[in-house]
Amino acid sequence: MNTAVIITKTEPQVKVRAQRVAKDLGLSLSSLINAWLRQLIKTKTVIFSAADEEPTQYLLDALRESGEDIKAGRVVSFDTADDTISYIDEIIEGEQNAKKN
């Protein structure tokens, strides 16, 4: 098989962890990188997954706050886009009338 060498720099711990992941998948790091390069060529896209990511405290707080707003009835929902636009128009009109008075 005719091959070419690609030299890239990465942090040593990143290389070690990537080698472990590749091994867990039954692959070498070289074959994993080759597969990724072929996919890049085929799709012209780069996809990163956050499958194992944990939500940040900021996101958890925002979700908790949203849940509290829903329970307290501080949420407005609409059936159609026209209903949404009408609601916003009413708010704008009310603000304009308040400025005039």
Protein Blocks (a to p, Z undefined) as FASTA:
>chain_A
ZZddddddddfklmmmmmmmmmmnopafklmmmmmmmmmmmnopacddfklpccdfklmm
mmmmmmmmmmnopaccdfbfklmmmmmmmmmmmmmmmmmZZ
